[in-house]
């Protein structure tokens, strides 16, 4: 779970701005974001897409690839941008670190 964090379409569009013609490669799930009204045309390769994310990418004229299709198209990985979601955003990360109760500890206790 930790090595495959989800990435929203909004963050994906922001990171791919100015990288026309390149394929975004996400090792994880691409999720939809209702706050993004106009999805740009994107070529995205990911492990998984949510149904609404896939629909909005295809509606914008983009394409959703799997890793086997990416390997056929670009065997050396040229023209790709490797992206990753926020790794430390998991709820479990709140409990890691200094022990709760220790001075200057921001760690949440397991209650």
N, C-alpha and C positions, 0 to 999 in steps of 0.2 A: 504493500500500500504506500509506503513512504517514498519509494522510488518511482511511483507512477501518479503524481498529483494531477488533479484535473485543471484544465485551463479554459477560461470562458472565451467566447467569440470576441467580446469587447477587448480583452487583453491581447488576444491574437491579432486583431485588426490594428491595435495600437503599435504592437511590436513589428508588424509587417508593413507599416506605412513607409513608403519610399523604396520598397524592395519589390518592385514590379517584376514579374516573370520568374520569381523564385518560389520554391515549394516550401511551405512551413511544415516541419517534421516535429510532431508532439508525441513523446513516449508517455501516453496516458490517455485520458478521456477529454474530448472537446465538448464543452457544455454550452447551452444557449444562454443568452443574456437579453432579457426583455428591455433593458435600458438602451440598447443599441438599436436605433430605428432603421438605419440604412447600413446593411452589411456590405462591405466592399467585395469585389471579385477576388476570391482567394483560392489557391491550390493548397490543400491541407492533407497531410498524411498523418494518421493517428492510429493508436491501438483500437479506440472505440469512439463513436460519436453518439450523442443522444439523438433521438428522433427529430426533435425540433431544431437542433443545431445542424444536422445534416440537411433538413428541409430548407433552412434559411441560407445555407451556403450554396446549395444547388439553385435556389430561387434567384440569387444574386449573379448567377452565371459562373460560379466557381466549381471546383471539383473536390470530391472526397476520395482519397486514395488509401489503400492498405499498404503495408510494408512490402508485400510481395510484388505489387504493381510498381512501387517506387524502385525496387531493385531492378526490375526490367527496364524502367525508363531511365534511371540514373544509377548505374552500378557503382560508380565511384563516389556518389554523393555530391557531384558538382551541381550548383544552382539550388542548393537546399539551405535552409536556416533551421538549426536545431533549437527548439524551445522547450521550456519546462515550466510547470506551474509552481505555485508557492509551496515549498516543502515543509516549512515550519508552521503552516496554517492549520494543521490537524489539531483537534481538540485534545489529544493525548500529550501534545507538546507542552501544555500548561503545567504538567506535573513533573517535567524534567528540569534538572538544575540543582541549585543549592537546596538543602533540606528546608521544608517549610518551618518557620519560626526562627531560623537563623537570621541575624541582623543583615539587612539589605537584600533579603531573599524575596523574589517575586513569584516563587513557585507556589502553586495551588496545592493544598493538601488533598489526599484521597479520603473523602468522608463518606 
